[in-house]
Amino acid sequence: MDQQKIGSFLKGLRQERKLTQDQLAEHLSVSRRTVSRWETGSNLPDLSVLVELADFYNVDLTEIFHGERRNETMDDELKDTLLQAADYTRSIKEKIIRRMHLLFIVGCISFIFYLSVLFFGPEQTSAFFDFIKGMSLGIAFGMVVVGTIMTSKYADKIVEWKVKHNILSE
């Protein structure tokens, strides 16, 4: 797939409709910058957005993937398959976001517990109490590390690896 060719094709389709990037962005609920990145070929839209663009511009997805108009028509079965793939991708992303929210909440609770024990706890504590205090700080720190990794550029690689090895369960 030639991203620059696809981007030029998307730009041409938008210009045929006499739309600005801002107008298209508003219609698709994305930013103008995102549309610009698509049209320069630096990024490609998600599959679900590609299907929406194909419907909006009244072209086949195969034409978008090839970056030019073709006489072929995409059958409904292929379109449904692509929509199912887009839904699957979206569900994986949503699952990861839910897990991240849960980890964030656990980390916050652990850190609040640690601070409350640190400032309001008894001065003389048992080894078990110190262990619990240390564990809560460790959990809070671990959640910060996991959050940092999952919001970095390596998150997609981790998700790809999990999908490839069937680690993400339904």
DSSP file (Angstrom, degrees, kcal/mol; ACC not computed):
  #  RESIDUE AA STRUCTURE BP1 BP2  ACC     N-H-->O    O-->H-N    N-H-->O    O-->H-N    TCO  KAPPA ALPHA  PHI   PSI    X-CA   Y-CA   Z-CA
    1    1 A M              0   0    0      0, 0.0     2,-0.8     0, 0.0     3,-0.1   0.000 360.0 360.0 360.0 130.6    0.0    0.0    0.0
    2    2 A D     >  -     0   0    0     63,-0.4     4,-2.4     1,-0.2     5,-0.2  -0.845 360.0-167.3 -97.8 103.8    1.3    3.4   -1.0
    3    3 A Q  H  > S+     0   0    0     -2,-0.8     4,-2.8     1,-0.2    -1,-0.2   0.865  86.8  52.7 -62.6 -37.9    0.3    5.8    1.8
    4    4 A Q  H  > S+     0   0    0      2,-0.2     4,-2.6     1,-0.2    -1,-0.2   0.912 110.6  47.8 -64.3 -41.1    1.2    8.9   -0.3
    5    5 A K  H  > S+     0   0    0      2,-0.2     4,-2.2     1,-0.2    -2,-0.2   0.909 113.0  47.8 -65.6 -42.3   -1.0    7.7   -3.2
    6    6 A I  H  X S+     0   0    0     -4,-2.4     4,-2.7     2,-0.2    -2,-0.2   0.923 111.9  50.9 -63.2 -43.4   -3.9    6.9   -0.8
    7    7 A G  H  X S+     0   0    0     -4,-2.8     4,-2.3     1,-0.2    -2,-0.2   0.909 110.2  48.5 -61.0 -43.2   -3.5   10.3    0.8
    8    8 A S  H  X S+     0   0    0     -4,-2.6     4,-2.5     2,-0.2    -1,-0.2   0.889 111.6  50.8 -63.7 -38.8   -3.5   12.1   -2.6
    9    9 A F  H  X S+     0   0    0     -4,-2.2     4,-2.5     2,-0.2    -2,-0.2   0.928 110.4  48.3 -64.6 -45.2   -6.6   10.1   -3.6
   10   10 A L  H  X S+     0   0    0     -4,-2.7     4,-2.2     1,-0.2    -2,-0.2   0.894 111.5  50.7 -62.4 -39.0   -8.4   11.1   -0.3
   11   11 A K  H  X S+     0   0    0     -4,-2.3     4,-2.5     2,-0.2    -2,-0.2   0.922 110.2  49.8 -63.7 -43.8   -7.4   14.7   -0.9
   12   12 A G  H  X S+     0   0    0     -4,-2.5     4,-2.3     1,-0.2    -2,-0.2   0.901 109.7  50.7 -61.4 -41.8   -8.8   14.6   -4.4
   13   13 A L  H  X S+     0   0    0     -4,-2.5     4,-1.4     2,-0.2    -1,-0.2   0.907 111.4  48.4 -62.6 -41.2  -12.0   13.0   -3.3
   14   14 A R  H  <>S+     0   0    0     -4,-2.2     5,-2.0     1,-0.2    -2,-0.2   0.917 112.0  48.6 -64.7 -42.7  -12.4   15.8   -0.6
   15   15 A Q  H ><5S+     0   0    0     -4,-2.5     3,-1.2     1,-0.2    -2,-0.2   0.843 104.7  59.0 -68.8 -33.0  -11.7   18.5   -3.2
   16   16 A E  H 3<5S+     0   0    0     -4,-2.3    -1,-0.2     1,-0.3    -2,-0.2   0.872 107.3  47.7 -59.6 -36.3  -14.2   17.0   -5.7
   17   17 A R  T 3<5S-     0   0    0     -4,-1.4    -1,-0.3    -3,-0.2    -2,-0.2   0.475 114.0-124.5 -81.5  -2.9  -16.8   17.5   -3.0
   18   18 A K  T < 5 +     0   0    0     -3,-1.2     2,-0.3     1,-0.2    -3,-0.2   0.909  60.2 147.6  57.3  45.7  -15.6   21.1   -2.5
   19   19 A L      < -     0   0    0     -5,-2.0    -1,-0.2     4,-0.0     2,-0.2  -0.823  44.0-133.1-108.2 148.8  -15.0   20.4    1.2
   20   20 A T     >  -     0   0    0     -2,-0.3     4,-2.2     1,-0.1     5,-0.2  -0.536  30.3-109.2 -88.1 165.8  -12.3   21.9    3.4
   21   21 A Q  H  > S+     0   0    0      1,-0.2     4,-2.8     2,-0.2     5,-0.2   0.888 121.2  55.3 -61.3 -37.4  -10.3   19.8    5.8
   22   22 A D  H  > S+     0   0    0      2,-0.2     4,-2.3     1,-0.2    -1,-0.2   0.907 107.4  48.5 -62.2 -42.2  -12.2   21.4    8.7
   23   23 A Q  H  > S+     0   0    0      2,-0.2     4,-2.1     1,-0.2    -1,-0.2   0.918 114.0  45.4 -65.9 -43.2  -15.5   20.4    7.2
   24   24 A L  H  X S+     0   0    0     -4,-2.2     4,-2.2     2,-0.2    -2,-0.2   0.918 112.0  52.4 -65.2 -42.4  -14.5   16.8    6.6
   25   25 A A  H  X>S+     0   0    0     -4,-2.8     5,-2.5     1,-0.2     4,-0.8   0.904 109.8  48.9 -59.9 -42.0  -13.0   16.6   10.1
   26   26 A E  H ><5S+     0   0    0     -4,-2.3     3,-0.5     1,-0.2    -1,-0.2   0.906 110.1  51.4 -64.7 -41.2  -16.2   17.9   11.6
   27   27 A H  H 3<5S+     0   0    0     -4,-2.1    -1,-0.2     1,-0.2    -2,-0.2   0.876 117.4  38.7 -62.7 -37.2  -18.2   15.3    9.6
   28   28 A L  H 3<5S-     0   0    0     -4,-2.2    -1,-0.2    -5,-0.1    -2,-0.2   0.454 109.7-120.6 -93.5  -1.9  -16.0   12.5   10.8
   29   29 A S  T <<5S+     0   0    0     -4,-0.8     2,-0.3    -3,-0.5    -3,-0.2   0.907  75.0 114.3  60.6  44.5  -15.5   13.8   14.4
   30   30 A V  S   <S-     0   0    0     -5,-2.5    -1,-0.2    -6,-0.1     2,-0.2  -0.783  71.3 -88.5-129.1 176.4  -11.8   14.0   14.0
   31   31 A S     >  -     0   0    0     -2,-0.3     4,-1.7     1,-0.1     3,-0.2  -0.502  28.6-120.1 -86.4 159.1   -9.4   17.0   14.1
   32   32 A R  H  > S+     0   0    0      1,-0.2     4,-2.4     2,-0.2     5,-0.1   0.861 115.8  58.9 -62.4 -35.4   -8.3   18.9   11.0
   33   33 A R  H  > S+     0   0    0      1,-0.2     4,-2.3     2,-0.2    -1,-0.2   0.871 102.1  53.2 -62.1 -37.5   -4.8   17.9   11.7
   34   34 A T  H  > S+     0   0    0      2,-0.2     4,-2.0     1,-0.2    -1,-0.2   0.927 109.0  48.4 -63.6 -45.1   -5.8   14.2   11.5
   35   35 A V  H  X S+     0   0    0     -4,-1.7     4,-2.4     1,-0.2    -2,-0.2   0.910 110.3  52.7 -60.8 -41.8   -7.3   14.8    8.0
   36   36 A S  H  X S+     0   0    0     -4,-2.4     4,-1.7     1,-0.2     6,-0.2   0.906 107.5  51.2 -60.6 -42.3   -4.2   16.6    7.0
   37   37 A R  H  X>S+     0   0    0     -4,-2.3     6,-1.5     1,-0.2     5,-1.3   0.873 109.6  50.6 -64.1 -37.1   -2.0   13.7    8.1
   38   38 A W  H ><5S+     0   0    0     -4,-2.0     3,-0.6     1,-0.2    -1,-0.2   0.935 111.5  47.9 -63.1 -44.7   -4.2   11.3    6.0
   39   39 A E  H 3<5S+     0   0    0     -4,-2.4    -2,-0.2     1,-0.3    -1,-0.2   0.744 111.4  48.8 -74.5 -23.0   -3.9   13.5    2.9
   40   40 A T  H 3<5S-     0   0    0     -4,-1.7    -1,-0.3    -5,-0.2    -2,-0.2   0.601 111.5-120.9 -87.6 -11.2   -0.2   13.8    3.2
   41   41 A G  T <<5S+     0   0    0     -4,-0.8    -3,-0.2    -3,-0.6   -37,-0.2   0.557  81.1 118.9  85.7   8.5    0.2   10.1    3.7
   42   42 A S  S   <S+     0   0    0     -5,-1.3     2,-0.3    -6,-0.2    -4,-0.2   0.796  84.6  13.8 -76.9 -25.6    1.9   10.3    7.0
   43   43 A N  S    S-     0   0    0     -6,-1.5    -2,-0.3    -9,-0.1    -1,-0.1  -0.948  70.3-140.2-139.4 160.2   -1.0    8.3    8.6
   44   44 A L        -     0   0    0     -2,-0.3     3,-0.1    -3,-0.1    -6,-0.1  -0.933  30.0-106.1-118.4 148.7   -3.9    6.3    7.4
   45   45 A P        -     0   0    0      0, 0.0     5,-0.0     0, 0.0    -1,-0.0  -0.279  43.6 -93.1 -65.5 156.8   -7.4    6.3    8.9
   46   46 A D     >  -     0   0    0      1,-0.1     4,-2.4     4,-0.0     3,-0.2  -0.258  41.6-104.4 -61.2 160.5   -8.6    3.4   11.0
   47   47 A L  H  > S+     0   0    0      1,-0.2     4,-2.2     2,-0.2     5,-0.2   0.884 121.8  53.0 -59.3 -41.1  -10.5    0.7    9.1
   48   48 A S  H  > S+     0   0    0      1,-0.2     4,-1.8     2,-0.2    -1,-0.2   0.878 110.3  48.1 -63.9 -36.0  -13.9    1.9   10.4
   49   49 A V  H  > S+     0   0    0     -3,-0.2     4,-2.9     2,-0.2    -2,-0.2   0.869 108.1  55.3 -71.0 -36.9  -13.1    5.4    9.2
   50   50 A L  H  X S+     0   0    0     -4,-2.4     4,-2.5     2,-0.2    -2,-0.2   0.905 107.8  49.0 -61.1 -40.8  -12.0    4.1    5.8
   51   51 A V  H  X S+     0   0    0     -4,-2.2     4,-2.2     2,-0.2    -1,-0.2   0.918 112.2  48.6 -63.8 -42.3  -15.4    2.4    5.5
   52   52 A E  H  X S+     0   0    0     -4,-1.8     4,-2.6     1,-0.2    -2,-0.2   0.902 111.4  49.6 -64.4 -40.9  -17.1    5.6    6.5
   53   53 A L  H  X S+     0   0    0     -4,-2.9     4,-2.9     2,-0.2     5,-0.2   0.905 108.7  53.0 -63.7 -41.6  -15.0    7.6    4.0
   54   54 A A  H  X>S+     0   0    0     -4,-2.5     5,-2.3     1,-0.2     4,-0.8   0.915 113.0  43.7 -61.2 -43.0  -15.8    5.1    1.2
   55   55 A D  H  <5S+     0   0    0     -4,-2.2     3,-0.3     3,-0.2    -2,-0.2   0.918 114.2  50.7 -66.0 -42.9  -19.6    5.5    1.9
   56   56 A F  H  <5S+     0   0    0     -4,-2.6    -2,-0.2     1,-0.2    -1,-0.2   0.910 119.1  35.6 -62.7 -44.5  -19.3    9.3    2.2
   57   57 A Y  H  <5S-     0   0    0     -4,-2.9    -1,-0.2    -5,-0.1    -2,-0.2   0.508 108.0-124.7 -88.2  -4.9  -17.4    9.6   -1.1
   58   58 A N  T  <5 +     0   0    0     -4,-0.8     2,-0.3    -3,-0.3    -3,-0.2   0.928  68.1 123.9  59.6  48.4  -19.4    6.8   -2.8
   59   59 A V      < -     0   0    0     -5,-2.3    -1,-0.2    -6,-0.2     2,-0.2  -0.867  64.4-101.2-128.0 165.2  -16.3    4.8   -3.7
   60   60 A D     >  -     0   0    0     -2,-0.3     4,-1.5    12,-0.2     3,-0.4  -0.538  25.0-122.8 -83.6 153.5  -15.2    1.3   -3.0
   61   61 A L  H  > S+     0   0    0      1,-0.2     4,-3.0     2,-0.2     5,-0.2   0.852 112.9  61.5 -62.7 -33.8  -12.6    0.5   -0.3
   62   62 A T  H  > S+     0   0    0      1,-0.2     4,-2.0     2,-0.2    -1,-0.2   0.875 101.4  52.7 -62.0 -34.9  -10.5   -1.2   -2.9
   63   63 A E  H  >>S+     0   0    0     -3,-0.4     5,-1.6     2,-0.2     4,-1.4   0.906 110.6  47.0 -65.4 -40.6  -10.2    2.1   -4.8
   64   64 A I  H  <5S+     0   0    0     -4,-1.5     3,-0.3     2,-0.2    -2,-0.2   0.933 111.7  50.7 -65.7 -44.6   -9.1    3.8   -1.6
   65   65 A F  H  <5S+     0   0    0     -4,-3.0   -63,-0.4     1,-0.2    -1,-0.2   0.844 116.1  41.7 -63.0 -32.9   -6.5    1.0   -0.9
   66   66 A H  H  <5S-     0   0    0     -4,-2.0    -1,-0.2     2,-0.2    -2,-0.2   0.638 106.1-129.8 -87.6 -15.2   -5.2    1.4   -4.4
   67   67 A G  T  <5S+     0   0    0     -4,-1.4     2,-0.3    -3,-0.3    -3,-0.2   0.748  76.7  73.3  74.5  23.7   -5.3    5.2   -4.3
   68   68 A E  S   <S-     0   0    0     -5,-1.6    -2,-0.2    -6,-0.2    -1,-0.2  -0.987  88.5 -88.0-160.9 159.5   -7.1    5.4   -7.6
   69   69 A R        -     0   0    0     -2,-0.3     2,-0.3    -3,-0.1   -10,-0.0  -0.491  45.1-179.2 -73.1 141.3  -10.5    4.9   -9.2
   70   70 A R        -     0   0    0      2,-0.2   -10,-0.1    -2,-0.2    -7,-0.1  -0.896  36.8-126.6-134.6 164.2  -11.2    1.4  -10.5
   71   71 A N  S    S+     0   0    0     -2,-0.3     2,-0.0     2,-0.1    -2,-0.0   0.548  78.1 105.4 -89.2  -7.7  -14.1   -0.2  -12.2
   72   72 A E        -     0   0    0    -12,-0.0     2,-0.4     1,-0.0    -2,-0.2  -0.355  60.8-145.8 -69.6 151.8  -14.3   -3.0   -9.7
   73   73 A T        -     0   0    0    -11,-0.1     2,-0.5   -14,-0.1    -2,-0.1  -0.968  12.4-126.9-119.6 140.0  -17.0   -3.0   -7.2
   74   74 A M        -     0   0    0     -2,-0.4     2,-0.1     1,-0.0   -13,-0.0  -0.697  27.2-130.1 -84.3 128.8  -16.6   -4.3   -3.7
   75   75 A D     >  -     0   0    0     -2,-0.5     4,-1.9     1,-0.1     3,-0.3  -0.362  19.6-112.2 -77.3 161.2  -19.2   -6.8   -2.7
   76   76 A D  H  > S+     0   0    0      1,-0.2     4,-2.8     2,-0.2     5,-0.2   0.812 113.9  61.0 -63.1 -31.6  -21.2   -6.5    0.5
   77   77 A E  H  > S+     0   0    0      2,-0.2     4,-2.3     1,-0.2    -1,-0.2   0.922 105.9  45.9 -63.8 -43.6  -19.5   -9.6    2.0
   78   78 A L  H  > S+     0   0    0     -3,-0.3     4,-2.5     2,-0.2    -1,-0.2   0.910 112.6  51.2 -64.3 -41.9  -16.1   -8.0    1.8
   79   79 A K  H  X S+     0   0    0     -4,-1.9     4,-2.3     1,-0.2    -2,-0.2   0.921 110.6  48.4 -61.5 -44.2  -17.5   -4.8    3.3
   80   80 A D  H  X S+     0   0    0     -4,-2.8     4,-2.4     2,-0.2    -1,-0.2   0.897 110.3  52.3 -62.6 -40.5  -19.1   -6.7    6.2
   81   81 A T  H  X S+     0   0    0     -4,-2.3     4,-2.2     2,-0.2    -2,-0.2   0.923 110.3  47.6 -61.7 -44.4  -15.8   -8.5    6.8
   82   82 A L  H  X S+     0   0    0     -4,-2.5     4,-2.3     1,-0.2    -1,-0.2   0.890 111.0  51.1 -65.3 -38.8  -13.9   -5.3    6.9
   83   83 A L  H  X S+     0   0    0     -4,-2.3     4,-2.5     2,-0.2    -1,-0.2   0.895 109.5  50.5 -64.6 -39.2  -16.5   -3.8    9.3
   84   84 A Q  H  X S+     0   0    0     -4,-2.4     4,-2.4     2,-0.2    -2,-0.2   0.898 109.8  50.5 -64.6 -39.7  -16.2   -6.8   11.6
   85   85 A A  H  X S+     0   0    0     -4,-2.2     4,-2.3     2,-0.2    -2,-0.2   0.902 110.9  49.2 -63.9 -40.2  -12.4   -6.5   11.6
   86   86 A A  H  X S+     0   0    0     -4,-2.3     4,-2.4     2,-0.2    -2,-0.2   0.906 111.1  49.6 -65.0 -41.1  -12.8   -2.8   12.5
   87   87 A D  H  X S+     0   0    0     -4,-2.5     4,-2.5     2,-0.2    -2,-0.2   0.894 110.1  51.1 -63.6 -39.6  -15.2   -3.7   15.3
   88   88 A Y  H  X S+     0   0    0     -4,-2.4     4,-2.1     2,-0.2    -2,-0.2   0.926 110.8  48.1 -63.0 -44.9  -12.8   -6.3   16.6
   89   89 A T  H  X S+     0   0    0     -4,-2.3     4,-2.1     1,-0.2    -2,-0.2   0.915 112.1  49.7 -61.3 -43.2   -9.9   -3.8   16.6
   90   90 A R  H  X S+     0   0    0     -4,-2.4     4,-2.5     1,-0.2    -1,-0.2   0.894 108.9  52.3 -63.2 -40.3  -12.1   -1.3   18.4
   91   91 A S  H  X S+     0   0    0     -4,-2.5     4,-2.2     2,-0.2    -1,-0.2   0.876 108.3  50.8 -66.5 -36.2  -13.2   -3.9   21.0
   92   92 A I  H  X S+     0   0    0     -4,-2.1     4,-2.2     2,-0.2    -1,-0.2   0.928 111.1  48.4 -64.6 -44.1   -9.5   -4.7   21.8
   93   93 A K  H  X S+     0   0    0     -4,-2.1     4,-2.3     1,-0.2    -2,-0.2   0.913 111.7  49.6 -62.1 -42.2   -8.7   -1.0   22.2
   94   94 A E  H  X S+     0   0    0     -4,-2.5     4,-2.4     1,-0.2    -1,-0.2   0.888 109.4  52.0 -64.0 -38.9  -11.7   -0.6   24.5
   95   95 A K  H  X S+     0   0    0     -4,-2.2     4,-2.2     2,-0.2    -1,-0.2   0.907 110.4  48.2 -63.5 -42.0  -10.7   -3.6   26.6
   96   96 A I  H  X S+     0   0    0     -4,-2.2     4,-2.5     2,-0.2    -2,-0.2   0.905 110.7  51.0 -66.1 -41.1   -7.2   -2.2   27.0
   97   97 A I  H  X S+     0   0    0     -4,-2.3     4,-2.4     2,-0.2    -2,-0.2   0.911 109.2  50.9 -63.6 -41.8   -8.6    1.2   28.0
   98   98 A R  H  X S+     0   0    0     -4,-2.4     4,-2.2     1,-0.2    -1,-0.2   0.916 111.1  48.6 -60.9 -42.1  -10.8   -0.4   30.6
   99   99 A R  H  X S+     0   0    0     -4,-2.2     4,-2.7     1,-0.2    -2,-0.2   0.899 110.0  51.8 -64.2 -40.0   -7.8   -2.3   32.0
  100  100 A M  H  X S+     0   0    0     -4,-2.5     4,-2.4     2,-0.2    -1,-0.2   0.902 109.1  50.4 -63.6 -40.6   -5.8    0.9   32.1
  101  101 A H  H  X S+     0   0    0     -4,-2.4     4,-2.4     2,-0.2    -2,-0.2   0.920 110.9  49.0 -62.7 -43.1   -8.6    2.6   34.0
  102  102 A L  H  X S+     0   0    0     -4,-2.2     4,-2.6     1,-0.2    -2,-0.2   0.928 111.8  48.3 -61.8 -45.4   -8.7   -0.2   36.5
  103  103 A L  H  X S+     0   0    0     -4,-2.7     4,-2.6     1,-0.2    -1,-0.2   0.888 110.5  52.2 -62.7 -38.5   -5.0   -0.2   37.0
  104  104 A F  H  X S+     0   0    0     -4,-2.4     4,-2.4     2,-0.2    -1,-0.2   0.917 110.3  47.8 -63.5 -43.1   -5.1    3.6   37.5
  105  105 A I  H  X S+     0   0    0     -4,-2.4     4,-2.7     2,-0.2     5,-0.2   0.927 112.2  49.0 -64.4 -44.9   -7.8    3.3   40.2
  106  106 A V  H  X S+     0   0    0     -4,-2.6     4,-2.5     1,-0.2    -2,-0.2   0.917 112.1  49.5 -60.2 -43.4   -5.8    0.5   42.0
  107  107 A G  H  X S+     0   0    0     -4,-2.6     4,-2.3     2,-0.2    -2,-0.2   0.905 111.5  48.2 -62.7 -42.3   -2.7    2.7   41.8
  108  108 A C  H  X S+     0   0    0     -4,-2.4     4,-2.7     2,-0.2     5,-0.2   0.921 112.2  48.4 -64.6 -44.4   -4.5    5.7   43.2
  109  109 A I  H  X S+     0   0    0     -4,-2.7     4,-2.5     1,-0.2    -2,-0.2   0.921 112.3  49.5 -62.4 -42.9   -6.1    3.8   46.0
  110  110 A S  H  X S+     0   0    0     -4,-2.5     4,-2.4    -5,-0.2    -1,-0.2   0.908 112.5  47.1 -62.9 -41.7   -2.7    2.2   46.9
  111  111 A F  H  X S+     0   0    0     -4,-2.3     4,-2.6     2,-0.2    -2,-0.2   0.898 111.7  49.8 -69.2 -39.6   -1.0    5.6   46.9
  112  112 A I  H  X S+     0   0    0     -4,-2.7     4,-2.6     2,-0.2    -2,-0.2   0.913 111.4  49.9 -63.2 -41.9   -3.7    7.2   49.0
  113  113 A F  H  X S+     0   0    0     -4,-2.5     4,-2.4    -5,-0.2     5,-0.2   0.934 111.1  49.3 -60.7 -46.0   -3.4    4.3   51.5
  114  114 A Y  H  X S+     0   0    0     -4,-2.4     4,-2.6     1,-0.2    -2,-0.2   0.933 113.0  46.4 -59.6 -47.2    0.3    4.8   51.6
  115  115 A L  H  X S+     0   0    0     -4,-2.6     4,-2.6     1,-0.2     5,-0.3   0.898 111.8  50.8 -64.7 -40.1    0.1    8.5   52.3
  116  116 A S  H  X S+     0   0    0     -4,-2.6     4,-2.4     1,-0.2     5,-0.3   0.899 113.9  44.5 -65.8 -39.0   -2.6    8.1   54.9
  117  117 A V  H  X S+     0   0    0     -4,-2.4     4,-1.4     3,-0.2    -2,-0.2   0.895 113.5  51.9 -69.4 -39.3   -0.5    5.5   56.8
  118  118 A L  H  < S+     0   0    0     -4,-2.6    -2,-0.2    -5,-0.2    -1,-0.2   0.917 123.3  26.6 -63.5 -44.5    2.6    7.7   56.4
  119  119 A F  H  < S+     0   0    0     -4,-2.6    -2,-0.2    -5,-0.2    -1,-0.2   0.792 136.1  25.9 -92.5 -29.8    1.0   10.8   57.8
  120  120 A F  H  < S+     0   0    0     -4,-2.4    -3,-0.2    -5,-0.3    -2,-0.2   0.436  95.7 104.2-116.0  -1.2   -1.7    9.5   60.1
  121  121 A G  S  < S-     0   0    0     -4,-1.4     4,-0.1    -5,-0.3    -4,-0.1  -0.248  81.3 -81.7 -78.7 168.9   -0.4    6.1   61.1
  122  122 A P        -     0   0    0      0, 0.0    -1,-0.1     0, 0.0    -2,-0.1  -0.328  30.1-131.1 -68.9 152.2    1.1    5.1   64.4
  123  123 A E  S    S+     0   0    0      1,-0.1     2,-0.7    -3,-0.1    -2,-0.1   0.902  97.7  55.7 -72.2 -40.2    4.7    5.9   65.0
  124  124 A Q  S    S+     0   0    0     -3,-0.0     2,-0.3     0, 0.0    -1,-0.1  -0.847  76.8 172.6 -94.9 116.8    5.5    2.4   66.3
  125  125 A T        -     0   0    0     -2,-0.7     2,-0.1    -4,-0.1    -2,-0.0  -0.855  29.2-116.2-124.7 159.4    4.5   -0.2   63.7
  126  126 A S     >  -     0   0    0     -2,-0.3     4,-2.2     1,-0.1     5,-0.2  -0.381  33.1-106.7 -85.1 169.3    4.9   -3.9   63.3
  127  127 A A  H  > S+     0   0    0      1,-0.2     4,-2.3     2,-0.2     5,-0.1   0.876 121.8  53.5 -63.9 -37.5    6.8   -5.6   60.5
  128  128 A F  H  > S+     0   0    0      2,-0.2     4,-2.4     1,-0.2    -1,-0.2   0.915 108.2  49.2 -63.8 -42.6    3.6   -6.7   58.9
  129  129 A F  H  > S+     0   0    0      1,-0.2     4,-2.3     2,-0.2    -2,-0.2   0.899 111.6  49.0 -63.7 -41.7    2.3   -3.1   58.9
  130  130 A D  H  X S+     0   0    0     -4,-2.2     4,-2.6     2,-0.2    -1,-0.2   0.874 109.7  53.0 -64.8 -36.6    5.5   -1.9   57.4
  131  131 A F  H  X S+     0   0    0     -4,-2.3     4,-2.6     2,-0.2    -2,-0.2   0.931 109.7  47.2 -63.0 -46.1    5.2   -4.6   54.8
  132  132 A I  H  X S+     0   0    0     -4,-2.4     4,-2.4     2,-0.2    -2,-0.2   0.907 112.2  50.6 -62.7 -42.7    1.7   -3.5   53.9
  133  133 A K  H  X S+     0   0    0     -4,-2.3     4,-1.8     1,-0.2    -2,-0.2   0.923 112.2  46.9 -61.7 -44.9    2.8    0.1   53.7
  134  134 A G  H  X S+     0   0    0     -4,-2.6     4,-2.5     1,-0.2    -2,-0.2   0.884 110.7  52.4 -64.6 -39.3    5.7   -0.9   51.4
  135  135 A M  H  X S+     0   0    0     -4,-2.6     4,-2.9     2,-0.2     5,-0.2   0.906 107.3  51.8 -63.8 -41.3    3.4   -3.0   49.2
  136  136 A S  H  X S+     0   0    0     -4,-2.4     4,-2.2     1,-0.2    -1,-0.2   0.901 111.9  46.4 -64.6 -38.4    1.0   -0.2   48.7
  137  137 A L  H  X S+     0   0    0     -4,-1.8     4,-2.6     2,-0.2    -1,-0.2   0.900 112.8  50.8 -67.7 -39.7    3.8    2.1   47.6
  138  138 A G  H  X S+     0   0    0     -4,-2.5     4,-2.7     2,-0.2    -2,-0.2   0.903 110.5  48.4 -63.2 -41.9    5.1   -0.6   45.3
  139  139 A I  H  X S+     0   0    0     -4,-2.9     4,-2.4     2,-0.2    -2,-0.2   0.929 112.0  49.2 -64.3 -44.9    1.7   -1.1   43.7
  140  140 A A  H  X S+     0   0    0     -4,-2.2     4,-1.6    -5,-0.2    -2,-0.2   0.927 113.6  46.2 -60.5 -44.5    1.3    2.6   43.2
  141  141 A F  H  X S+     0   0    0     -4,-2.6     4,-2.2     1,-0.2    -2,-0.2   0.907 111.0  53.0 -64.4 -41.8    4.8    2.9   41.6
  142  142 A G  H  X S+     0   0    0     -4,-2.7     4,-2.8     1,-0.2    -1,-0.2   0.881 106.6  52.3 -61.2 -39.0    4.1   -0.2   39.5
  143  143 A M  H  X S+     0   0    0     -4,-2.4     4,-2.6     2,-0.2    -1,-0.2   0.864 107.8  51.9 -66.7 -34.7    0.9    1.4   38.2
  144  144 A V  H  X S+     0   0    0     -4,-1.6     4,-2.3     2,-0.2    -2,-0.2   0.922 111.8  46.7 -64.9 -43.2    2.8    4.5   37.2
  145  145 A V  H  X S+     0   0    0     -4,-2.2     4,-2.4     2,-0.2    -2,-0.2   0.936 114.2  46.5 -64.2 -46.9    5.3    2.4   35.3
  146  146 A V  H  X S+     0   0    0     -4,-2.8     4,-2.8     1,-0.2    -2,-0.2   0.915 112.8  50.4 -62.2 -43.1    2.6    0.4   33.5
  147  147 A G  H  X S+     0   0    0     -4,-2.6     4,-1.3     1,-0.2    -1,-0.2   0.895 110.1  50.3 -61.4 -40.7    0.7    3.5   32.7
  148  148 A T  H  < S+     0   0    0     -4,-2.3     4,-0.2     2,-0.2    -2,-0.2   0.919 113.2  45.4 -64.1 -44.1    3.8    5.1   31.3
  149  149 A I  H >< S+     0   0    0     -4,-2.4     3,-1.3     1,-0.2     6,-0.3   0.926 112.3  50.7 -65.2 -44.6    4.6    2.1   29.1
  150  150 A M  H 3< S+     0   0    0     -4,-2.8    -1,-0.2     1,-0.3    -2,-0.2   0.704 112.0  47.1 -71.8 -18.9    1.0    1.7   27.9
  151  151 A T  T 3< S+     0   0    0     -4,-1.3    -1,-0.3    -3,-0.2    -2,-0.2   0.347 100.7  87.7-100.1   6.4    0.8    5.4   26.9
  152  152 A S  S X  S-     0   0    0     -3,-1.3     3,-1.3    -4,-0.2     4,-0.3  -0.292  99.4 -92.4 -93.0-177.9    4.1    5.3   25.1
  153  153 A K  T 3  S+     0   0    0      1,-0.2     4,-0.4     2,-0.1     3,-0.3   0.629 120.6  65.7 -70.3 -12.2    4.9    4.4   21.5
  154  154 A Y  T 3> S+     0   0    0     -5,-0.3     4,-2.1     1,-0.2    -1,-0.2   0.570  76.9  85.2 -86.8  -9.1    5.5    0.8   22.6
  155  155 A A  H <> S+     0   0    0     -3,-1.3     4,-2.5    -6,-0.3     5,-0.2   0.913  88.1  50.7 -60.3 -43.8    1.9    0.1   23.6
  156  156 A D  H  > S+     0   0    0     -4,-0.3     4,-2.6    -3,-0.3    -1,-0.2   0.879 109.3  51.6 -63.2 -36.5    0.8   -0.8   20.1
  157  157 A K  H  > S+     0   0    0     -4,-0.4     4,-2.2     2,-0.2    -1,-0.2   0.891 109.9  49.5 -66.4 -38.5    3.7   -3.3   19.8
  158  158 A I  H  X S+     0   0    0     -4,-2.1     4,-2.4     2,-0.2    -2,-0.2   0.926 111.9  48.1 -64.4 -44.7    2.7   -4.9   23.1
  159  159 A V  H  X S+     0   0    0     -4,-2.5     4,-2.7     2,-0.2     5,-0.2   0.915 110.6  51.3 -63.0 -43.5   -0.9   -5.2   22.0
  160  160 A E  H  X S+     0   0    0     -4,-2.6     4,-2.7     1,-0.2    -1,-0.2   0.915 110.5  49.2 -59.5 -42.7    0.2   -6.7   18.7
  161  161 A W  H  X S+     0   0    0     -4,-2.2     4,-2.0     2,-0.2    -1,-0.2   0.915 111.5  49.1 -63.2 -43.1    2.3   -9.2   20.5
  162  162 A K  H  <>S+     0   0    0     -4,-2.4     5,-3.1     2,-0.2     6,-0.6   0.904 113.1  46.6 -64.0 -41.2   -0.6  -10.1   22.8
  163  163 A V  H ><5S+     0   0    0     -4,-2.7     3,-1.4     3,-0.2    -2,-0.2   0.919 111.2  52.2 -66.4 -42.1   -3.0  -10.5   19.9
  164  164 A K  H 3<5S+     0   0    0     -4,-2.7    -1,-0.2     1,-0.3    -2,-0.2   0.864 115.9  40.3 -61.6 -36.5   -0.4  -12.6   18.0
  165  165 A H  T 3<5S-     0   0    0     -4,-2.0    -1,-0.3    -5,-0.2    -2,-0.2   0.216 111.6-119.1 -99.6  14.9    0.0  -14.9   21.0
  166  166 A N  T < 5 +     0   0    0     -3,-1.4    -3,-0.2     1,-0.1    -4,-0.1   0.854  69.8 136.3  52.7  42.5   -3.7  -15.0   21.8
  167  167 A I      < +     0   0    0     -5,-3.1     2,-0.8    -6,-0.1    -4,-0.2   0.801  46.0  84.3 -87.2 -31.7   -3.1  -13.5   25.3
  168  168 A L  S    S-     0   0    0     -6,-0.6     2,-0.2    -9,-0.2    -1,-0.0  -0.619  73.1-158.1 -73.7 110.7   -6.0  -11.1   25.1
  169  169 A S              0   0    0     -2,-0.8    -2,-0.1     1,-0.1    -3,-0.0  -0.590 360.0 360.0 -92.2 154.2   -9.0  -13.2   26.2
  170  170 A E              0   0    0     -2,-0.2    -1,-0.1     0, 0.0    -2,-0.1   0.470 360.0 360.0 -72.2 360.0  -12.6  -12.4   25.3
